[in-house]
Amino acid sequence: MTPQELVSGVVRLVSLPEVCIRVNEMLDDPGYNATDIGKVIAQDTGLTARLLKIVNSAFYGYQSRIETVSRAVTVIGLRELRGLVLAASAVESFAKLPNDILNMVNFWRHSVYCGVVAQLVAQQCNVLHSERLFVAGLLHDIGKLVISNKLPKDAKTVSEQIKQKKKPDYEIELKVLGFDHAEVGGELLKEWNMPESLYTAVKYHHRPKDAMKSEIETCIVNIANIMTIKAELGVEGDAVVPPFDEYVWRTTGLQESDLESIYSMAGVLFSEALDAVLPQSYKPM
């Protein structure tokens, strides 16, 4: 089975809400404005609540409270709205599926932290519209959810071999499956008609040298992922930390010494971002 074949089955299983699909179409049509798009989003009360919670969080730091979706669209911009709608929709869509392989609370904690760090790294690199890297970081491991739901036996084998062989998960996946979760995640986002920079960054975040486009975005997600794994050491067991490749420093213009200040900022933003993004069903009572 190829990543494309795997994803084609998942798209039917985990389809994005109609509102998300419609908003994506409207964002590509200059005939619609913020008010039009706000009205469509407002039809989904759950999505509306999550979006307003995210934009009113410390992660965005707006001084006055944003009460309506149309106001949120105006403030955060149409470009970023696409990513936030996708993020909120994808998290909720996968939350409805049973998953006996992954600890979903730990999975989303890792994903949200990676998203926060990716945005901060992007800001450090002076990347235009750095907020979109939050979405790339948040969804960088979404392929793991696809694999664990569609290929549970193989996913269990991968999990067991990671513990036994002490190697990074993507290396084990390549041996067991013939592809890794990053490829699957990239294909899913491509199938969902997301921007090329987003699905490229996700697809190549373990192999940034292979990305022919969106190189800096891919390197940023690679750095953010490794930083997240390092931050989790001692919390998530004996995770294997992949080494930084000199290529990512050359591409981003950063140095490893720049990361300490990013860690300190990420800690402040993480808990609120987690509360805004994580579905209620994953939160401890």
C-alpha positions in Angstrom: 0.0 0.0 0.0 1.2 3.5 -0.8 0.6 6.7 1.2 -1.8 7.9 -1.5 -3.8 4.7 -1.3 -3.9 4.8 2.5 -5.0 8.5 2.5 -7.8 7.9 -0.1 -9.5 5.5 2.3 -9.0 7.9 5.2 -10.5 10.9 3.4 -13.8 9.1 3.3 -13.4 8.1 6.9 -12.2 11.4 8.3 -13.7 14.0 6.0 -13.4 17.7 6.9 -16.7 19.4 7.9 -18.6 21.0 5.0 -18.1 24.4 6.5 -14.3 23.9 6.4 -14.4 22.8 2.8 -16.7 25.8 1.9 -14.4 28.3 3.7 -11.4 26.9 1.8 -13.2 27.5 -1.5 -14.3 31.0 -0.5 -10.8 32.0 0.5 -9.7 31.3 -3.1 -12.5 33.4 -4.5 -11.9 37.2 -4.4 -15.6 37.7 -4.6 -16.1 37.0 -0.9 -15.2 39.2 2.0 -14.6 38.7 5.7 -18.3 39.1 6.5 -19.4 36.5 4.0 -16.9 34.0 5.3 -17.8 34.8 8.9 -21.4 34.0 8.2 -20.5 30.5 6.8 -18.3 29.7 9.8 -21.0 30.9 12.2 -23.2 28.1 11.0 -21.0 25.6 12.8 -21.3 26.6 16.5 -18.5 24.2 17.6 -16.1 25.5 15.1 -17.1 29.1 15.9 -16.4 28.5 19.7 -13.0 27.0 19.0 -11.9 29.7 16.6 -12.9 32.5 19.0 -11.2 30.7 21.9 -7.9 30.4 19.9 -7.9 34.0 18.7 -8.7 35.3 22.2 -5.9 33.3 23.8 -2.6 34.7 25.0 -1.1 33.0 22.0 -2.4 35.9 19.9 -2.3 38.6 22.5 -5.0 40.9 21.2 -5.8 43.7 23.7 -9.6 43.7 23.2 -11.8 40.7 23.2 -12.9 39.4 19.8 -16.6 38.5 20.0 -17.6 37.5 16.4 -16.1 35.4 13.7 -16.3 38.2 11.1 -14.2 40.4 13.5 -11.8 37.5 14.0 -11.4 37.1 10.2 -10.7 40.9 9.9 -8.2 40.9 12.7 -6.2 37.7 11.9 -6.5 37.9 8.1 -7.9 35.5 5.5 -4.6 33.7 5.0 -4.3 32.6 8.6 -8.0 31.8 8.9 -7.6 28.9 6.4 -5.0 27.3 8.7 -7.0 27.8 11.9 -10.2 26.4 10.4 -8.2 23.4 9.1 -6.5 22.9 12.5 -9.7 23.1 14.5 -11.6 20.9 12.1 -8.8 18.2 11.8 -8.4 17.9 15.5 -12.1 17.5 16.1 -12.5 15.1 13.1 -9.8 12.7 14.4 -11.1 13.0 18.0 -14.2 11.1 16.9 -12.1 8.1 15.8 -11.1 5.3 18.3 -7.4 4.9 18.7 -6.0 2.1 20.8 -2.4 2.6 19.6 -1.5 6.2 20.5 -2.0 8.0 23.7 -4.1 10.8 22.2 -3.5 13.3 25.0 0.2 12.9 24.7 -0.1 13.0 20.9 -1.9 16.4 20.9 0.3 17.8 23.6 3.3 17.1 21.5 1.6 18.5 18.4 0.5 21.8 20.1 3.9 22.4 21.6 5.5 21.8 18.2 3.1 24.2 16.7 3.9 26.9 19.3 7.7 26.4 18.8 7.4 26.4 15.0 5.7 29.8 15.0 8.3 31.2 17.4 11.1 29.8 15.2 9.5 31.3 12.2 9.3 34.7 13.9 13.0 34.4 14.7 13.7 33.7 11.0 11.5 36.7 10.0 9.3 34.4 7.9 6.3 36.2 6.4 3.0 35.2 8.0 4.8 33.2 10.7 1.4 32.1 12.2 0.9 29.5 9.4 3.8 27.6 10.9 1.7 27.0 14.0 -0.6 25.0 11.8 2.2 23.1 10.1 3.7 22.2 13.5 0.3 21.3 15.0 -0.4 18.9 12.1 3.1 17.6 11.4 2.4 14.1 12.9 -1.2 13.8 11.6 0.0 10.8 9.5 0.4 8.8 12.7 -3.3 9.0 13.3 -4.0 7.8 9.8 -1.6 4.8 10.2 -2.9 3.8 13.6 -6.5 3.9 12.4 -6.0 2.2 9.0 -3.1 -0.1 9.8 -3.4 -0.8 13.6 -1.4 -4.1 13.5 1.5 -2.5 11.7 1.3 0.5 13.9 1.6 -1.7 17.0 4.6 -3.5 15.4 6.2 -0.1 14.8 5.5 1.0 18.4 7.1 -2.2 19.8 10.1 -2.0 17.6 10.7 1.7 18.5 11.0 0.6 22.2 13.2 -2.4 21.3 15.6 -0.8 18.8 15.8 2.7 20.2 15.5 4.3 16.8 13.4 7.2 15.6 9.9 6.3 14.7 10.1 7.3 11.0 13.1 4.9 10.5 11.1 2.0 11.9 8.0 3.0 9.8 10.1 2.9 6.6 11.2 -0.7 7.4 7.8 -1.9 8.5 5.5 0.0 6.1 7.8 1.2 3.3 6.9 4.8 4.0 6.7 7.0 7.1 4.0 9.1 8.9 5.3 12.3 7.4 4.6 11.2 3.9 1.1 10.1 4.9 0.4 13.4 6.6 1.6 15.4 3.6 -0.6 13.3 1.3 -3.6 13.8 3.5 -3.2 17.6 3.6 -2.7 17.6 -0.2 -5.9 15.6 -0.6 -7.6 18.2 1.6 -6.5 20.9 -0.9 -4.3 22.7 1.6 -1.6 25.2 0.5 1.6 23.6 -0.9 3.8 25.1 1.7 1.8 23.4 4.4 1.7 19.9 3.0 5.4 20.1 1.9 6.6 21.1 5.3 4.6 18.2 6.9 5.7 15.6 4.2 9.4 16.4 4.5 9.8 17.4 8.1 12.1 14.4 8.8 14.0 14.8 5.5 14.2 18.6 4.9 16.9 18.2 2.3 14.4 16.4 0.1 12.0 19.3 -0.1 12.3 21.0 -3.4 10.0 23.8 -2.4 9.1 25.6 0.9 12.5 24.7 2.2 12.6 27.2 5.1 9.1 26.1 6.3 10.2 22.5 6.2 13.4 23.2 8.1 11.4 25.2 10.7 9.0 22.3 11.4 12.1 19.9 11.5 13.7 22.1 14.2 10.4 22.5 16.1 9.8 18.8 16.1 13.3 18.0 17.5 13.0 20.8 20.1 9.7 19.3 21.2 11.1 15.8 21.5 14.0 17.2 23.6 11.5 19.1 25.8 9.6 15.9 26.4 12.6 13.8 27.6 11.8 12.3 30.9 8.1 13.0 30.4 7.4 10.7 27.4 9.8 7.9 28.3 13.0 7.3 26.5 12.3 9.0 23.2 15.0 9.0 20.6 16.1 12.5 19.7 17.0 12.9 16.0 20.1 15.0 15.5 19.9 18.5 13.9 21.2 18.6 10.4 23.6 21.3 9.5 21.4 22.0 6.5 18.6 23.4 8.7 20.9 26.0 10.2 22.2 27.0 6.8 18.6 27.4 5.4 17.1 29.2 8.4 20.2 31.3 9.3 19.8 30.2 13.0 22.2 28.6 15.4 21.5 26.0 18.0 22.3 28.7 20.7 19.2 30.6 19.5 16.9 27.9 20.7 17.1 28.7 24.4 15.1 31.9 24.2 12.5 30.1 22.1 12.1 27.4 24.8 11.5 30.0 27.4 8.8 31.8 25.3 7.2 28.5 24.3 6.6 27.5 27.9 4.5 30.6 28.5 2.3 30.1 25.4 1.9 26.4 25.4 -0.7 25.8 28.1 -3.1 28.3 26.7 -2.7 27.1 23.2 -3.3 23.6 24.4 -6.5 24.6 26.2 -7.7 26.4 23.1 -6.9 23.6 20.6 -7.4 20.3 22.5 -10.9 18.8 22.2 -12.9 18.6 25.4 -12.9 14.8 25.2 -9.1 14.7 25.7 -9.0 16.9 28.7 -8.7 15.3 32.1 -11.7 15.6 34.4 
